[in-house]
């Protein structure tokens, strides 16, 4: 119980810290297959246009300004360092925990997706895709990825 409370406190602290840096949207891309999965990339944005429907994120019309692409005058090395530290805390607790609670995107044929977190409202959207088995064509000695089945799921919530 203490560890869960500690993690919730650390997650809240990290979310507030990112907001204090001016970040409004966090986008994590993930993928997996076999028996493992990982977050491939996390980007932070300022001034995104997020469209809501019934309090859920419906669409990210424009992801805004990617903090990584900003010049040092706009986002200093100190801010980048603090941002990286806060993201590391969120990646290893909040994001991974939420992703592990959805469809199996890391086993067998795996899957991939995007995790969006609006830091103003603390609302998130997960766009998850799971893949089916791939047919192997012995004549061409290739896998037929064009006809691979995939299932798309969206998940919404607040942190």
ZAGUNU-331922 format. One record per residue: residue in three letters; x, y, z of N, C-alpha, C, O, CB in turn. Coordinates in nm, 3 decimals. Each point is the difference from the previous one (the first is absolute). Glycine has a CB too. Example, Ala and Ser with C-alpha at 12.3 -4.5 7.8 and 13.67 -1.06 7.14 Angstrom:
<pts>
(pt "ALA",(1.319,-0.569,0.780),(-0.089,0.119,0.000),(0.090,0.120,0.000),(0.104,-0.002,0.066),(-0.293,-0.115,0.059)) (pt "SER",(0.154,0.222,-0.197),(0.082,0.119,0.006),(-0.077,0.109,0.073),(0.051,0.111,0.017),(0.067,-0.174,-0.232)) 
</pts>
This chain:
<pts>
(pt "UNK",(0.081,-0.119,0.000),(-0.081,0.119,0.000),(0.086,0.126,0.000),(-0.030,0.097,-0.070),(-0.149,-0.224,0.190)) (pt "UNK",(0.286,0.125,-0.041),(0.088,0.117,0.007),(0.065,0.025,-0.135),(0.008,0.115,-0.043),(0.034,-0.160,0.287)) (pt "UNK",(0.006,-0.060,-0.313),(0.064,0.019,-0.130),(-0.097,0.060,-0.101),(0.040,0.085,-0.080),(0.110,-0.278,0.128)) (pt "UNK",(-0.278,0.149,-0.047),(-0.098,0.053,-0.094),(-0.022,0.149,0.026),(-0.005,0.079,-0.094),(-0.105,-0.305,0.079)) (pt "UNK",(0.096,0.264,0.141),(-0.017,0.142,0.036),(0.122,0.080,-0.040),(-0.012,0.112,-0.049),(-0.137,-0.177,0.240)) (pt "UNK",(0.268,0.008,-0.169),(0.124,0.068,-0.036),(0.006,0.020,-0.151),(0.037,0.108,-0.047),(0.080,-0.209,0.247)) (pt "UNK",(-0.153,-0.002,-0.278),(0.000,0.012,-0.145),(-0.099,0.105,-0.048),(0.030,0.077,-0.091),(0.038,-0.317,0.075)) (pt "UNK",(-0.188,0.243,0.077),(-0.101,0.099,-0.038),(0.052,0.140,0.029),(-0.021,0.091,-0.081),(-0.164,-0.256,0.126)) (pt "UNK",(0.251,0.184,0.068),(0.057,0.130,0.034),(0.108,0.039,-0.101),(0.002,0.113,-0.048),(-0.053,-0.154,0.292)) (pt "UNK",(0.141,-0.052,-0.275),(0.107,0.028,-0.095),(-0.055,0.030,-0.139),(0.051,0.088,-0.070),(0.102,-0.235,0.202)) (pt "UNK",(-0.258,0.074,-0.174),(-0.063,0.026,-0.129),(-0.060,0.140,-0.003),(0.018,0.073,-0.097),(-0.066,-0.318,0.070)) (pt "UNK",(-0.023,0.282,0.133),(-0.060,0.134,0.006),(0.106,0.108,-0.003),(-0.016,0.102,-0.067),(-0.176,-0.196,0.197)) (pt "UNK",(0.301,0.071,-0.056),(0.111,0.095,0.001),(0.059,0.015,-0.141),(0.029,0.112,-0.044),(0.021,-0.172,0.285)) (pt "UNK",(-0.032,-0.052,-0.311),(0.056,0.004,-0.135),(-0.094,0.073,-0.096),(0.044,0.080,-0.082),(0.077,-0.295,0.126)) (pt "UNK",(-0.251,0.188,-0.034),(-0.097,0.068,-0.086),(-0.001,0.150,0.025),(-0.003,0.079,-0.094),(-0.136,-0.287,0.092)) (pt "UNK",(0.142,0.248,0.130),(0.005,0.143,0.032),(0.130,0.062,-0.049),(0.000,0.114,-0.048),(-0.144,-0.155,0.249)) (pt "UNK",(0.253,-0.031,-0.189),(0.130,0.052,-0.046),(0.001,0.024,-0.150),(0.053,0.101,-0.046),(0.057,-0.221,0.234)) (pt "UNK",(-0.167,0.028,-0.265),(-0.007,0.019,-0.145),(-0.087,0.121,-0.034),(0.035,0.078,-0.088),(-0.004,-0.324,0.053)) (pt "UNK",(-0.144,0.261,0.105),(-0.087,0.117,-0.023),(0.074,0.129,0.033),(-0.013,0.100,-0.071),(-0.189,-0.239,0.123)) (pt "UNK",(0.281,0.137,0.057),(0.077,0.119,0.037),(0.101,0.038,-0.107),(0.037,0.116,-0.013),(-0.067,-0.176,0.253)) (pt "UNK",(0.076,-0.038,-0.317),(0.094,0.027,-0.110),(-0.072,0.051,-0.125),(0.064,0.035,-0.099),(0.087,-0.213,0.190)) (pt "UNK",(-0.284,0.183,-0.087),(-0.078,0.049,-0.114),(-0.047,-0.108,-0.095),(-0.056,0.029,-0.106),(0.184,0.177,0.125)) (pt "UNK",(-0.107,-0.330,0.019),(-0.039,-0.113,-0.086),(-0.149,-0.028,0.021),(-0.047,-0.008,0.114),(0.282,-0.091,-0.106)) (pt "UNK",(-0.307,0.084,-0.118),(-0.144,-0.022,0.008),(-0.043,-0.138,-0.049),(-0.108,-0.047,0.035),(0.079,0.291,-0.066)) (pt "UNK",(0.112,-0.309,-0.050),(-0.035,-0.130,-0.055),(0.123,-0.090,-0.001),(0.108,0.040,-0.044),(-0.289,0.064,-0.098)) (pt "UNK",(0.163,-0.226,0.190),(0.104,-0.102,-0.004),(-0.051,-0.111,-0.093),(-0.113,-0.047,0.015),(0.199,0.103,0.223)) (pt "UNK",(-0.002,-0.099,-0.332),(-0.037,-0.106,-0.094),(0.107,-0.109,0.006),(0.117,0.025,-0.028),(-0.240,0.140,-0.124)) (pt "UNK",(0.081,-0.286,0.190),(0.092,-0.115,0.005),(-0.039,-0.099,-0.108),(-0.117,-0.036,-0.013),(0.154,0.067,0.262)) (pt "UNK",(0.060,-0.075,-0.327),(-0.021,-0.103,-0.100),(0.061,-0.129,0.052),(0.111,0.001,0.053),(-0.111,0.168,-0.244)) (pt "UNK",(-0.073,-0.280,0.176),(0.047,-0.127,0.053),(-0.022,-0.111,-0.101),(-0.082,0.012,-0.091),(0.033,0.066,0.324)) (pt "UNK",(0.123,-0.187,-0.215),(-0.016,-0.117,-0.086),(0.052,-0.123,0.074),(0.078,0.010,0.094),(-0.056,0.131,-0.305)) (pt "UNK",(-0.068,-0.258,0.163),(0.046,-0.122,0.063),(-0.032,-0.120,-0.085),(-0.078,0.008,-0.095),(0.049,0.096,0.316)) (pt "UNK",(0.090,-0.215,-0.186),(-0.022,-0.126,-0.069),(0.086,-0.106,0.065),(0.090,0.030,0.078),(-0.143,0.088,-0.294)) (pt "UNK",(0.023,-0.244,0.182),(0.072,-0.108,0.067),(-0.050,-0.008,0.143),(-0.115,-0.036,0.023),(0.320,0.065,-0.170)) (pt "UNK",(-0.122,0.005,0.240),(-0.041,0.004,0.141),(0.041,0.129,0.068),(0.009,0.006,0.122),(0.009,-0.253,-0.115)) (pt "UNK",(0.007,0.351,-0.086),(0.043,0.124,0.064),(-0.054,0.121,-0.075),(-0.034,-0.008,-0.118),(0.241,-0.106,0.201)) (pt "UNK",(-0.213,0.224,-0.014),(-0.044,0.125,-0.058),(0.070,0.115,0.069),(0.053,-0.015,0.110),(-0.275,-0.084,-0.168)) (pt "UNK",(0.221,0.213,-0.008),(0.069,0.115,0.057),(-0.057,0.129,-0.056),(-0.064,0.002,-0.105),(0.272,-0.138,0.133)) (pt "UNK",(-0.183,0.242,0.044),(-0.032,0.133,-0.050),(0.116,0.039,-0.091),(0.115,0.003,0.042),(-0.253,0.062,0.165)) (pt "UNK",(0.105,-0.034,-0.332),(0.103,0.031,-0.099),(0.042,0.146,0.004),(0.117,0.032,-0.022),(-0.209,-0.213,-0.119)) (pt "UNK",(-0.003,0.268,0.170),(0.030,0.143,-0.008),(-0.103,0.076,0.082),(-0.118,-0.036,0.002),(0.223,0.009,-0.231)) (pt "UNK",(-0.060,0.133,0.296),(-0.091,0.090,0.071),(0.033,0.142,-0.044),(0.115,0.042,0.004),(-0.136,-0.200,0.197)) (pt "UNK",(-0.083,0.230,-0.243),(0.017,0.140,-0.040),(-0.093,0.087,0.083),(-0.109,-0.041,0.038),(0.175,-0.028,-0.272)) (pt "UNK",(-0.021,0.191,0.260),(-0.078,0.098,0.074),(-0.027,0.120,-0.089),(0.085,0.041,-0.079),(0.015,-0.118,0.298)) (pt "UNK",(-0.220,0.133,-0.205),(-0.043,0.108,-0.089),(-0.057,0.117,0.078),(-0.058,-0.015,0.108),(0.012,-0.153,-0.286)) (pt "UNK",(0.065,0.285,0.120),(-0.064,0.123,0.047),(-0.101,0.042,-0.105),(0.018,-0.027,-0.119),(0.189,0.099,0.251)) (pt "UNK",(-0.313,-0.007,-0.089),(-0.105,0.054,-0.088),(-0.065,-0.103,-0.092),(-0.018,0.028,-0.119),(0.141,0.184,0.128)) (pt "UNK",(-0.158,-0.329,0.041),(-0.070,-0.095,-0.087),(-0.147,0.037,-0.011),(-0.054,0.070,0.085),(0.215,-0.252,-0.020)) (pt "UNK",(-0.225,0.136,-0.171),(-0.144,0.017,-0.014),(-0.064,-0.136,0.023),(0.008,-0.090,-0.084),(0.016,0.284,-0.080)) (pt "UNK",(-0.087,-0.208,0.280),(-0.061,-0.127,0.038),(-0.151,0.018,-0.005),(-0.054,0.090,0.063),(0.252,-0.154,0.085)) (pt "UNK",(-0.264,-0.021,-0.223),(-0.145,0.009,-0.015),(-0.063,-0.106,0.090),(0.039,-0.117,-0.001),(-0.018,0.203,-0.239)) (pt "UNK",(-0.120,-0.042,0.317),(-0.067,-0.089,0.094),(-0.141,-0.033,-0.047),(-0.067,0.080,-0.065),(0.203,0.016,0.251)) (pt "UNK",(-0.179,-0.219,-0.151),(-0.138,-0.041,-0.020),(-0.044,-0.071,0.127),(0.057,-0.102,0.037),(-0.029,0.081,-0.291)) (pt "UNK",(-0.130,0.075,0.320),(-0.050,-0.057,0.125),(0.113,-0.022,0.102),(0.008,-0.106,0.061),(-0.193,-0.004,-0.190)) (pt "UNK",(0.269,0.208,0.146),(0.112,0.001,0.095),(0.113,-0.096,-0.034),(0.098,-0.008,0.075),(-0.262,0.072,0.094)) (pt "UNK",(0.154,-0.137,-0.279),(0.109,-0.087,-0.045),(0.076,0.067,-0.113),(-0.059,0.072,-0.081),(-0.071,-0.277,0.149)) (pt "UNK",(0.259,0.181,-0.074),(0.078,0.052,-0.112),(-0.051,-0.069,-0.126),(0.003,-0.123,-0.011),(0.202,0.168,0.157)) (pt "UNK",(-0.252,0.033,-0.240),(-0.052,-0.056,-0.125),(0.109,0.000,-0.107),(0.018,-0.098,-0.072),(-0.249,0.178,0.131)) (pt "UNK",(0.301,0.031,-0.069),(0.095,0.015,-0.110),(0.105,0.102,0.037),(-0.032,0.102,0.061),(-0.146,-0.163,-0.228)) (pt "UNK",(0.301,0.035,0.131),(0.107,0.098,0.016),(0.017,0.064,-0.137),(0.065,-0.058,-0.088),(0.055,-0.073,0.279)) (pt "UNK",(-0.178,0.249,-0.210),(0.000,0.064,-0.131),(0.139,0.046,-0.041),(0.037,-0.010,-0.117),(-0.272,0.082,0.158)) (pt "UNK",(0.311,-0.023,0.054),(0.134,0.049,-0.027),(0.080,-0.023,0.127),(-0.035,0.056,0.104),(-0.045,0.119,-0.274)) (pt "UNK",(0.184,-0.254,0.163),(0.074,-0.031,0.122),(0.079,0.119,0.052),(0.064,-0.010,0.105),(-0.050,-0.225,-0.181)) (pt "UNK",(-0.016,0.347,0.006),(0.064,0.120,0.051),(0.149,0.002,-0.022),(0.051,-0.054,-0.098),(-0.228,0.066,0.266)) (pt "UNK",(0.246,0.050,-0.076),(0.146,0.018,-0.012),(0.069,-0.109,0.079),(-0.018,-0.011,0.121),(-0.007,0.261,-0.149)) (pt "UNK",(0.104,-0.331,-0.041),(0.076,-0.106,0.067),(0.115,0.065,0.076),(0.083,0.070,-0.060),(-0.145,-0.241,-0.120)) (pt "UNK",(0.067,0.150,0.308),(0.101,0.062,0.086),(0.141,-0.036,-0.048),(0.089,0.084,0.005),(-0.249,-0.092,0.188)) (pt "UNK",(0.181,-0.116,-0.239),(0.132,-0.042,-0.046),(0.048,0.080,-0.120),(0.120,0.015,-0.021),(-0.170,-0.243,0.106)) (pt "UNK",(-0.044,0.281,-0.164),(0.038,0.075,-0.120),(0.025,0.148,0.030),(0.045,0.074,-0.087),(-0.179,-0.235,-0.048)) (pt "UNK",(0.106,0.203,0.256),(0.016,0.142,0.035),(0.148,0.035,0.020),(0.079,-0.082,0.047),(-0.306,0.081,0.061)) (pt "UNK",(0.260,0.122,-0.143),(0.136,0.049,0.023),(0.023,0.016,0.150),(-0.095,0.010,0.078),(0.096,0.110,-0.301)) (pt "UNK",(0.126,-0.118,0.262),(0.034,0.009,0.142),(-0.055,0.126,0.065),(-0.029,0.001,0.119),(0.234,-0.132,-0.167)) (pt "UNK",(-0.220,0.238,-0.030),(-0.056,0.123,0.057),(-0.145,-0.021,0.043),(-0.046,0.061,0.097),(0.200,0.075,-0.242)) (pt "UNK",(-0.226,-0.221,0.073),(-0.140,-0.025,0.031),(-0.018,-0.106,0.107),(-0.098,0.002,0.074),(0.044,0.064,-0.305)) (pt "UNK",(0.147,-0.159,0.237),(-0.010,-0.108,0.098),(0.142,-0.041,0.037),(0.066,-0.075,-0.072),(-0.290,-0.006,-0.021)) (pt "UNK",(0.271,0.132,0.206),(0.140,-0.012,0.040),(0.042,-0.145,0.029),(-0.083,-0.089,0.013),(0.067,0.319,0.080)) (pt "UNK",(0.147,-0.248,-0.083),(0.056,-0.131,0.034),(-0.047,-0.044,0.139),(-0.030,-0.117,0.021),(0.232,0.165,-0.164)) (pt "UNK",(-0.210,0.048,0.237),(-0.049,-0.033,0.134),(-0.143,-0.051,-0.005),(-0.034,-0.097,0.068),(0.185,0.270,0.029)) (pt "UNK",(-0.236,-0.107,-0.176),(-0.139,-0.044,-0.014),(-0.007,-0.138,-0.066),(-0.081,-0.084,0.040),(0.006,0.324,-0.055)) (pt "UNK",(0.159,-0.264,-0.086),(0.001,-0.130,-0.067),(0.042,-0.111,0.097),(-0.056,-0.109,-0.001),(0.108,0.223,-0.218)) (pt "UNK",(0.045,-0.084,0.300),(0.048,-0.097,0.098),(-0.110,-0.032,0.102),(-0.023,-0.117,0.031),(0.259,0.202,-0.060)) (pt "UNK",(-0.303,0.017,0.079),(-0.110,-0.020,0.095),(-0.113,-0.078,-0.066),(-0.058,-0.090,0.061),(0.119,0.304,0.060)) (pt "UNK",(-0.094,-0.181,-0.247),(-0.105,-0.068,-0.074),(0.033,-0.149,-0.013),(-0.086,-0.084,0.022),(0.035,0.297,-0.147)) (pt "UNK",(0.175,-0.245,0.088),(0.041,-0.139,-0.016),(-0.014,-0.078,0.131),(-0.046,-0.114,0.000),(0.205,0.185,-0.180)) (pt "UNK",(-0.120,-0.009,0.289),(-0.011,-0.065,0.132),(-0.146,-0.027,0.035),(-0.033,-0.109,0.047),(0.245,0.224,0.027)) (pt "UNK",(-0.299,-0.018,-0.097),(-0.142,-0.017,0.030),(-0.064,-0.105,-0.089),(-0.083,-0.079,0.045),(0.073,0.317,0.028)) (pt "UNK",(0.049,-0.240,-0.201),(-0.055,-0.099,-0.094),(0.045,-0.140,0.041),(-0.080,-0.094,-0.006),(0.081,0.265,-0.180)) (pt "UNK",(0.124,-0.186,0.226),(0.048,-0.131,0.045),(-0.086,-0.053,0.115),(-0.033,-0.118,0.004),(0.267,0.179,-0.075)) (pt "UNK",(-0.269,0.028,0.165),(-0.085,-0.041,0.112),(-0.137,-0.047,-0.048),(-0.051,-0.101,0.047),(0.172,0.263,0.101)) (pt "UNK",(-0.180,-0.088,-0.242),(-0.133,-0.037,-0.052),(0.005,-0.126,-0.084),(-0.090,-0.084,0.008),(0.028,0.325,-0.006)) (pt "UNK",(0.165,-0.253,-0.083),(0.011,-0.116,-0.091),(0.002,-0.130,0.078),(-0.066,-0.096,-0.037),(0.189,0.237,-0.128)) (pt "UNK",(-0.047,-0.144,0.271),(0.021,-0.123,0.075),(-0.113,-0.033,0.097),(-0.005,-0.111,0.053),(0.246,0.152,-0.075)) (pt "UNK",(-0.330,0.052,0.045),(-0.111,-0.032,0.091),(-0.133,0.021,-0.071),(-0.065,-0.097,-0.038),(0.205,0.163,0.236)) (pt "UNK",(-0.181,0.055,-0.215),(-0.133,0.031,-0.051),(-0.026,-0.056,-0.140),(-0.098,-0.073,-0.019),(0.105,0.277,0.157)) (pt "UNK",(0.077,-0.173,-0.234),(-0.027,-0.039,-0.140),(0.004,-0.151,-0.017),(-0.093,-0.058,-0.056),(0.191,0.275,-0.021)) (pt "UNK",(0.007,-0.280,0.125),(0.012,-0.147,-0.013),(-0.117,-0.068,0.071),(-0.056,-0.097,-0.053),(0.308,0.115,0.041)) (pt "UNK",(-0.290,0.029,0.130),(-0.112,-0.060,0.074),(-0.131,0.011,-0.078),(-0.077,-0.096,-0.004),(0.192,0.150,0.219)) (pt "UNK",(-0.141,0.062,-0.275),(-0.122,0.015,-0.079),(0.003,-0.090,-0.124),(-0.101,-0.062,-0.033),(0.080,0.299,0.116)) (pt "UNK",(0.135,-0.243,-0.150),(0.011,-0.083,-0.120),(-0.013,-0.149,0.032),(-0.057,-0.075,-0.078),(0.202,0.250,-0.025)) (pt "UNK",(-0.093,-0.217,0.217),(-0.010,-0.141,0.038),(-0.141,-0.042,0.035),(-0.029,-0.119,0.009),(0.261,0.133,0.073)) (pt "UNK",(-0.321,0.084,-0.062),(-0.138,-0.031,0.034),(-0.092,-0.011,-0.120),(-0.120,-0.020,0.016),(0.160,0.134,0.196)) (pt "UNK",(0.014,-0.100,-0.334),(-0.083,-0.009,-0.120),(0.032,-0.127,-0.076),(0.071,-0.087,0.050),(-0.082,0.338,-0.065)) (pt "UNK",(-0.042,-0.262,-0.106),(0.020,-0.121,-0.081),(0.148,-0.034,-0.012),(0.087,0.086,0.012),(-0.295,-0.033,-0.140)) (pt "UNK",(0.232,-0.179,0.104),(0.135,-0.056,-0.005),(0.074,0.046,-0.126),(-0.012,-0.062,-0.106),(-0.068,-0.138,0.237)) (pt "UNK",(0.157,0.309,-0.119),(0.075,0.056,-0.113),(0.146,-0.045,-0.001),(0.076,0.041,-0.088),(-0.229,0.155,0.093)) (pt "UNK",(0.193,-0.278,0.091),(0.142,-0.036,0.011),(0.028,-0.147,-0.025),(0.116,-0.037,-0.016),(-0.093,0.220,0.178)) (pt "UNK",(-0.123,-0.269,-0.168),(0.023,-0.143,-0.020),(-0.032,-0.045,-0.141),(-0.072,0.068,-0.074),(0.021,-0.103,0.313)) (pt "UNK",(0.105,-0.078,-0.276),(-0.024,-0.063,-0.130),(0.023,0.100,-0.114),(0.110,0.054,-0.012),(-0.277,-0.209,0.119)) (pt "UNK",(0.065,0.181,-0.190),(0.019,0.091,-0.113),(0.008,0.145,0.045),(0.043,0.087,-0.075),(-0.164,-0.249,-0.070)) (pt "UNK",(0.080,0.188,0.267),(0.021,0.131,0.060),(-0.096,0.107,-0.044),(-0.114,-0.026,-0.040),(0.345,-0.037,0.057)) (pt "UNK",(-0.182,0.184,-0.010),(-0.080,0.116,-0.035),(0.079,0.127,0.017),(0.121,-0.001,0.021),(-0.326,-0.122,0.046)) (pt "UNK",(0.133,0.233,-0.075),(0.063,0.131,0.014),(-0.108,0.102,0.028),(-0.119,-0.030,-0.004),(0.308,-0.034,-0.152)) (pt "UNK",(-0.147,0.185,0.185),(-0.100,0.103,0.023),(0.061,0.130,0.049),(0.121,0.018,0.006),(-0.283,-0.195,0.043)) (pt "UNK",(0.069,0.267,-0.014),(0.037,0.130,0.053),(-0.079,0.028,0.126),(-0.118,-0.034,0.011),(0.174,0.118,-0.242)) (pt "UNK",(0.013,-0.021,0.325),(-0.059,0.042,0.127),(0.008,0.152,0.002),(0.108,0.057,-0.008),(-0.042,-0.274,0.130)) (pt "UNK",(-0.182,0.283,-0.110),(-0.007,0.146,0.007),(-0.042,0.039,0.141),(-0.095,-0.057,0.054),(0.038,0.076,-0.302)) (pt "UNK",(0.127,0.076,0.307),(-0.036,0.050,0.132),(-0.008,0.152,-0.004),(0.101,0.068,-0.018),(0.009,-0.266,0.130)) (pt "UNK",(-0.232,0.250,-0.094),(-0.022,0.144,0.007),(0.032,0.041,0.144),(-0.071,-0.038,0.093),(-0.110,0.036,-0.278)) (pt "UNK",(0.288,0.080,0.202),(0.044,0.036,0.134),(-0.087,0.105,0.065),(0.005,0.017,0.122),(0.224,-0.074,-0.191)) (pt "UNK",(-0.309,0.130,-0.009),(-0.092,0.098,0.059),(-0.113,-0.070,0.074),(-0.031,0.035,0.114),(0.086,0.128,-0.296)) (pt "UNK",(-0.116,-0.261,0.118),(-0.116,-0.067,0.056),(0.035,-0.133,0.065),(-0.083,-0.059,0.069),(-0.057,0.171,-0.240)) (pt "UNK",(0.262,-0.161,0.147),(0.047,-0.131,0.046),(-0.081,-0.114,-0.061),(-0.012,-0.108,0.057),(0.087,0.215,0.157)) (pt "UNK",(-0.131,-0.079,-0.332),(-0.073,-0.102,-0.076),(0.097,-0.070,-0.094),(0.094,0.060,-0.051),(-0.310,0.072,0.065)) (pt "UNK",(0.190,-0.262,-0.036),(0.084,-0.072,-0.094),(-0.085,-0.076,-0.101),(-0.117,-0.030,0.022),(0.295,0.010,0.153)) (pt "UNK",(-0.113,-0.008,-0.287),(-0.058,-0.086,-0.104),(0.109,-0.096,-0.043),(0.114,0.040,-0.023),(-0.279,0.140,-0.056)) (pt "UNK",(0.129,-0.307,0.068),(0.092,-0.100,-0.051),(-0.059,-0.055,-0.128),(-0.112,-0.050,-0.001),(0.197,-0.009,0.233)) (pt "UNK",(-0.010,0.068,-0.340),(-0.038,-0.061,-0.128),(0.085,-0.125,-0.016),(0.118,0.008,-0.033),(-0.182,0.217,-0.073)) (pt "UNK",(0.003,-0.341,0.131),(0.073,-0.126,0.002),(-0.037,-0.087,-0.119),(-0.117,-0.013,-0.035),(0.126,0.025,0.284)) (pt "UNK",(0.092,-0.071,-0.312),(-0.020,-0.092,-0.111),(0.067,-0.133,0.034),(0.117,-0.003,0.038),(-0.128,0.194,-0.206)) (pt "UNK",(-0.064,-0.300,0.153),(0.053,-0.135,0.020),(0.001,-0.071,-0.135),(-0.091,0.019,-0.081),(0.006,-0.029,0.321)) (pt "UNK",(0.187,-0.071,-0.263),(0.016,-0.068,-0.129),(-0.028,-0.149,0.011),(0.030,-0.063,0.102),(0.138,0.235,-0.167)) (pt "UNK",(-0.226,-0.229,-0.042),(-0.024,-0.144,-0.008),(0.118,-0.070,-0.064),(0.100,0.062,-0.036),(-0.346,-0.021,0.022)) (pt "UNK",(0.231,-0.172,0.000),(0.108,-0.080,-0.059),(0.023,0.040,-0.145),(-0.091,0.043,-0.070),(0.035,-0.233,0.225)) (pt "UNK",(0.180,0.175,-0.198),(0.040,0.032,-0.137),(0.014,-0.131,-0.077),(0.064,-0.094,0.046),(0.055,0.307,0.029)) (pt "UNK",(-0.179,-0.216,-0.193),(0.012,-0.118,-0.086),(0.136,-0.001,-0.069),(0.050,0.103,-0.044),(-0.300,-0.104,0.008)) (pt "UNK",(0.308,-0.117,0.028),(0.128,-0.016,-0.068),(-0.024,-0.066,-0.135),(-0.063,-0.106,-0.007),(0.187,0.088,0.229)) (pt "UNK",(-0.073,0.081,-0.328),(-0.015,-0.053,-0.136),(0.129,-0.074,-0.036),(0.104,0.062,-0.022),(-0.263,0.127,-0.046)) (pt "UNK",(0.151,-0.322,0.062),(0.119,-0.080,-0.028),(0.052,0.021,-0.142),(0.120,-0.011,-0.024),(-0.203,-0.157,0.187)) (pt "UNK",(-0.007,0.197,-0.257),(0.043,0.022,-0.139),(0.088,0.123,-0.014),(0.101,-0.002,-0.071),(-0.311,-0.108,-0.005)) (pt "UNK",(0.171,0.218,0.144),(0.079,0.124,-0.010),(0.103,0.010,0.112),(0.087,0.088,-0.003),(-0.282,0.023,-0.105)) (pt "UNK",(0.185,-0.201,0.208),(0.090,0.001,0.115),(-0.010,0.134,0.075),(0.101,0.055,0.045),(0.054,-0.215,-0.165)) (pt "UNK",(-0.280,0.211,0.132),(-0.022,0.128,0.068),(-0.126,-0.008,0.086),(-0.088,-0.083,-0.023),(0.203,0.206,-0.165)) (pt "UNK",(-0.121,-0.034,0.286),(-0.120,0.013,0.082),(-0.094,0.101,-0.067),(0.045,0.097,-0.060),(0.084,-0.153,0.272)) (pt "UNK",(-0.259,0.031,-0.201),(-0.102,0.086,-0.062),(-0.054,0.099,0.103),(-0.107,-0.020,0.057),(0.046,-0.165,-0.219)) (pt "UNK",(0.137,0.293,0.184),(-0.042,0.101,0.097),(-0.117,0.084,-0.051),(-0.071,0.061,0.080),(0.304,-0.054,0.005)) (pt "UNK",(-0.253,-0.003,-0.216),(-0.111,0.079,-0.056),(-0.136,-0.052,0.044),(-0.094,0.077,0.013),(0.237,-0.025,-0.209)) (pt "UNK",(-0.154,-0.182,0.220),(-0.128,-0.060,0.039),(-0.005,-0.038,0.148),(-0.087,-0.077,0.041),(0.065,-0.006,-0.273)) (pt "UNK",(0.113,0.136,0.309),(0.001,-0.028,0.143),(-0.120,0.068,0.068),(-0.026,0.118,-0.023),(0.279,-0.139,0.020)) (pt "UNK",(-0.324,-0.054,0.086),(-0.113,0.057,0.072),(0.052,0.095,0.108),(0.106,-0.021,0.059),(-0.245,-0.185,-0.104)) (pt "UNK",(0.061,0.312,0.069),(0.031,0.088,0.111),(-0.129,0.049,0.063),(-0.103,0.014,-0.066),(0.319,0.056,-0.044)) (pt "UNK",(-0.208,-0.044,0.240),(-0.114,0.047,0.075),(0.039,0.131,0.066),(0.107,0.011,0.061),(-0.193,-0.247,-0.022)) (pt "UNK",(-0.002,0.335,-0.050),(0.026,0.133,0.055),(-0.094,0.028,0.117),(-0.121,-0.023,-0.007),(0.200,0.103,-0.220)) (pt "UNK",(-0.020,-0.030,0.334),(-0.076,0.031,0.121),(0.039,0.139,0.049),(0.115,0.041,-0.012),(-0.129,-0.287,0.073)) (pt "UNK",(-0.081,0.318,-0.006),(0.027,0.127,0.065),(-0.040,-0.011,0.147),(-0.103,-0.058,0.034),(0.067,0.186,-0.250)) (pt "UNK",(0.119,-0.071,0.302),(-0.026,0.001,0.144),(0.012,0.145,0.049),(0.084,0.076,-0.048),(0.004,-0.315,0.077)) (pt "UNK",(-0.173,0.275,0.066),(-0.003,0.137,0.052),(0.001,-0.006,0.152),(-0.043,-0.097,0.061),(-0.084,0.180,-0.264)) (pt "UNK",(0.178,0.023,0.262),(-0.004,0.009,0.146),(0.065,0.127,0.050),(0.036,0.089,-0.078),(-0.031,-0.336,0.089)) (pt "UNK",(0.008,0.255,0.118),(0.066,0.113,0.065),(0.102,-0.055,0.099),(-0.020,-0.106,0.059),(-0.186,0.255,-0.085)) (pt "UNK",(0.313,-0.076,0.042),(0.103,-0.039,0.097),(0.003,0.098,0.115),(0.080,-0.016,0.092),(0.055,-0.090,-0.274)) 
</pts>
